[in-house]
Amino acid sequence: MAPTVDLEARFLAYVAAENKVEPKHWMPDAYRKTLVRQISQHAHSEVVGMLPEANWITRAPSLRAKLILLAKVQDEGGHGLYLYSAAETLGTSRDQMIDDLLAGKAKYSSIFNYPTLTWADMGAVGWLVDGAAIQNQVMLCRTSYGPYSRAMVRICKEESFHQRQGYEIMMHLARGTQEQKAMAQDALNRWWWPSLMMFGPSDDQSPNSAQSMAWRIKRKSNDDLRQEFIDKTVPQAEFIGLSIPDPDLKWNEERGHYDFGAIDWSEFFAVVAGNGPCNTERLEARRKAHAEGAWVREAASAYAAKQSARRPAAGLPAKPHAA
Amino acid sequence: MSTPDQWPLWEVFVRSKNGLSHKHSGSLHAPDAEMALKNARDVYTRRSEGTSIWVVPSSAIVASAPDEKEVLFAPSDDKVYRHPTFYEIPDEVGHM
């Protein structure tokens, strides 16, 4: 009689009945491990995702555009923090996760290993990359792990502005001069396929998918999410007169979906393996930021230690009632 | 590379508007209460979500254990007479 078999069966029935798992609940080790990996990768993606866009803050074409971009990049940092906190409820530490990222041991979304070459890329990233992320994140709002689900709800609320501001940039460029429209089309050409790859390999190539679905961590397959994204995005491109760089793309009346061309998965696996255009640059930027911020962290710690030595109850507000 | 001692964890509670209770928003690391408040403002109220913030050291929170759920909460399940709908009052009496 193995008691864990019993517990695992009960756990599966519990999540299958759409119940949420909270940090102190019993959960299978593999469920915990999968979540730690997935949530921390997700957090790293938000943090590394700040880099390609930060690249354009000082060169935004107007003060309005600059304010929006700053707010968006700040949001991404915040999203990283929500997710790190969610992962910590599973027993890993923030320091461990950051160390893993900086040591190159942890993964983040490969999309951020592509460069942002022109201002139109800020449009394409918001519209397509955030659009694809939203598709995935809306699904994750219903994930079985409570803290992850709550972080996703908060993130989705904020993310919608990201996609809309990106589409607005593309729309303005597409309706501008010939050169501006060409710039928008070029950005769409470069970001389209990597955005489709964000959903991950096809279901038959994705061995962990079935288990994640059974645990109700994932609610939809990679292929289904990708199809939903394409069906939504194609009319948006048509509306602003840009063309999707896929000669095989066409509406399939019978399926009620767009058919699309084959994805070059060799490119995806090469970028995942570290051979994308910006893998080295992104990690170096994170390491540099972490190293250059060391004195700030040390100063804050020293100040806190000094204050708490002076006041016995330091760290807690000296008020009779918190309200 | 990393901070020698990881900063303590704080739980953040935000009052969305006066008249409502503070509600748990999430958590964050900070070296002291003052920084925890400042960070909470930046992380959890970027879109006018709040009029007041509480930060509480996570270590100060005492939580009930999930396996005590039955003992703690089951006793109230069979006390339907604590709900107004348990009592049948004729319609003629009007709203009560």
HADDOCK unambig.tbl for C-alpha pairs under 7 A between the chains (distance, minus, plus):
assign (segid A and resid 24 and name CA) (segid B and resid 66 and name CA) 6.54 0.50 0.50
assign (segid A and resid 25 and name CA) (segid B and resid 66 and name CA) 6.16 0.50 0.50
assign (segid A and resid 78 and name CA) (segid B and resid 43 and name CA) 5.50 0.50 0.50
assign (segid A and resid 85 and name CA) (segid B and resid 27 and name CA) 6.35 0.50 0.50
assign (segid A and resid 85 and name CA) (segid B and resid 28 and name CA) 6.75 0.50 0.50
assign (segid A and resid 95 and name CA) (segid B and resid 2 and name CA) 6.63 0.50 0.50
assign (segid A and resid 95 and name CA) (segid B and resid 6 and name CA) 6.88 0.50 0.50
assign (segid A and resid 291 and name CA) (segid B and resid 1 and name CA) 6.38 0.50 0.50
assign (segid A and resid 297 and name CA) (segid B and resid 3 and name CA) 6.76 0.50 0.50
assign (segid A and resid 300 and name CA) (segid B and resid 31 and name CA) 6.34 0.50 0.50
assign (segid A and resid 301 and name CA) (segid B and resid 31 and name CA) 5.57 0.50 0.50
assign (segid A and resid 304 and name CA) (segid B and resid 31 and name CA) 5.78 0.50 0.50
assign (segid A and resid 304 and name CA) (segid B and resid 32 and name CA) 5.54 0.50 0.50
assign (segid A and resid 315 and name CA) (segid B and resid 32 and name CA) 5.10 0.50 0.50
assign (segid A and resid 315 and name CA) (segid B and resid 33 and name CA) 4.83 0.50 0.50
assign (segid A and resid 316 and name CA) (segid B and resid 33 and name CA) 6.05 0.50 0.50
